[in-house]
Every structure is written in C-alpha cells, then in structure tokens.
Amino acid sequence: MLSFFALARYYSVWIGVKDKMSRFGLAGTITYDVITMQEKTEHEGLGGILYHAALLCALGFHVHLYTNLGLALEAKVHDMTRGWKTLDTVGVHIVPGPGNRVFLDYPQEGERVEVLESVVPPIDPSRILEDLPQLDFLVMVFSSGFDVRLADWKKVKKKAACPIWLDLHSLLLERKIGKPRRYVVLPNWQEWVEGTDYLQANKAEVAALSGYPGSELDSDKLESFGDEALNLGVKAVFLTRGEEGVLLMEKTGSRDIPAGKGSPVADSTGCGDVFCAGAAASLSHGRSPFESAVFGMRIASAAVSLRGVDPIFHLNNVLFSFE
C-alpha cells in the first residue's frame, strides 16, 4: 500500500518522466455545488474543472486554466488554490455575478438531478488559441453546458497540435436555468467531437448522443456509438459507468476496467473528473489508453470516499494498492 505522494513518485517512474512534466490546458467552468444526498443536504463547495486541476497539480503538472469565474467565487477559488504551485490562472477571466451555481440532487435510485441557478458566459477562446503552441495536452470539459460556443471550439480544434480530451457531460442537458435539466438529443454532436483524440461520456450521456435520452442502452447500442466516434477520428472512447467502472472502446476492440473495491462512498461528485485527469496525465506521457484508464480508475475509486475538491489535492492519506 502506498500513500498518494508515494504513488506520484511511482507514477513518475512508471510513465518515464525525468526533467519535464507536461503542460496541460484545462478549459471549462468552475462551479459552486450544493449537493443533496437522498433528500438531505450534505455539503456544498467549489467544483467543476477544479477537480481536474487539483489532481494534475498534485501530480506536478503545469496547468493552464481557462474559464470565466463569477466575482462572488473569486476569493474562494483563490483561497483554495493558493498552494497549487503549478497552476497558471492567467486564463481565468472574472465576470460579474454569483458565478456558475448548481444544485445536485442524488436520489436513492436513478440519475442525479441538476438545477442550474446561475451561469457564466461562454469562454472567449483567444487566450487558449494564444497558448496552444506551448501546451502538450488540452482537456475540454463541459461542466455547465454553456462553457464554449461551437464556432469557437472549432477554432481551437483547428489550431491545436496537441492531443485533445473532450468530456461532453453537461452539454447533453437542457439549457435551462432554475429548473431540473433533462438529457436531450444533441443532433450535431459529431461537430463537437470530430478533431478530438479522446472522448469521455457516461451511459446517460451516450444514450442522449445516440438519440435515446433517458433510456438504458444495451451493449450493442453502446458499441455502435463507440464505433461512430472512432470513425470520426477519436482514438479512444472512455465510457464511465459508476460502480461498474469504465468501458474503453478502441479500433482494436473494447475492454472493461473495473472500479476499485473497498472505499466507502461519501460523494461521487467529481469522480469522473478525477478519472479524466488521471487518465489524461498518463496519456500525455505516452502510456496506452488501457494503462491510462487503469490509472485513472484507481484514483477515481479512492476519490469516491472524499468530499469536495480540496481533499483531491491532499490525497496523501488515501492508500492505493498495486497488487
């Protein structure tokens, strides 16, 4: 059993890191989450792409953050991230208002319910475009669904020379404020995906992408979606399935990566984000999608026992097994 920082040292050897850690571009939305578990409010705090940033910075990667941040959240974000020495916040643009505030309700059964109380404007891509030549990897996460306009996203993809990881996530939810957001069909999803290297989605999101929002897809339909994404040029599709782990789909076939066992569940919010950051970190240094999914899944399985962003940066008390 190894501590998180021992894991980080092991990881550095495992991926062959010597003198240089990759520079990550991380674009999306910083949220303020109010989380209710089975009709009881448990906790609230910062979320969104800060989950990714926390893990990447903890592993020593240089992270360039691109987001619009509500003025009301500025001090909270500054206080949380002041010790994240490898975080570059030049791409953080402060906008008036409360920021992206979201209520997340986890019922006893079924998908979580999301209500967006307030939202920030889409990202201006100019800073990303300026920084692209120095980035080794770009992660785009739709934390709100309002994160970037398609025309601007196409500009970024066209200029990028580095690998791109795309998590569609909230882009598949209705563009509503103050009401529960249901999954909807995204008829032009191929335009969002084409030109990216790695695609992440959960089962509910894939159902919406396949034209069956709110439905449970069988394995054939899941595989069919994976094939379509791969035919668009995506190198690997990471289908996250909660307690069932991750289904990795590549041109060579599909493989299951099971979730880790034994960690008590405190809050699953952010676990998909942690998986993304861990897997992308591994990919950035040449590991295979399968090896990278295994690494990401191990960290995500530990993160499920934590609550909030800050513990992700301080995972030294969480143990990992390499047996």
Sequence and secondary structure as in RCSB ss.txt:
>XXXX:A:sequence
MLSFFALARYYSVWIGVKDKMSRFGLAGTITYDVITMQEKTEHEGLGGILYHAALLCALGFHVHLYTNLGLALEA
KVHDMTRGWKTLDTVGVHIVPGPGNRVFLDYPQEGERVEVLESVVPPIDPSRILEDLPQLDFLVMVFSSGFDVRL
ADWKKVKKKAACPIWLDLHSLLLERKIGKPRRYVVLPNWQEWVEGTDYLQANKAEVAALSGYPGSELDSDKLESF
GDEALNLGVKAVFLTRGEEGVLLMEKTGSRDIPAGKGSPVADSTGCGDVFCAGAAASLSHGRSPFESAVFGMRIA
SAAVSLRGVDPIFHLNNVLFSFE
>XXXX:A:secstr
 B HHHHHHHHHHHTT  S   EEEEES EEEEEEEETTEEEEEEEEETHHHHHHHHHTT EEEEEEEEEGGGHH
HHHHHHTT TTEE TTEEEESSS EEEEEEE SSSS EEEEEE      THHHHHHGGG SEEEEE SSS SS H
HHHHHHHHH  S EEEE GGGGB   SSSB  B   TTHHHHHTT SEEEEEHHHHHHHTT TT    HHHHHHH
HHHHHHTT SEEEEE GGG EEEEETTEEEEE   SS   S  TTHHHHHHHHHHHHHTTT  HHHHHHHHHHHH
HHHTT  SSHHHHTGGGS B   
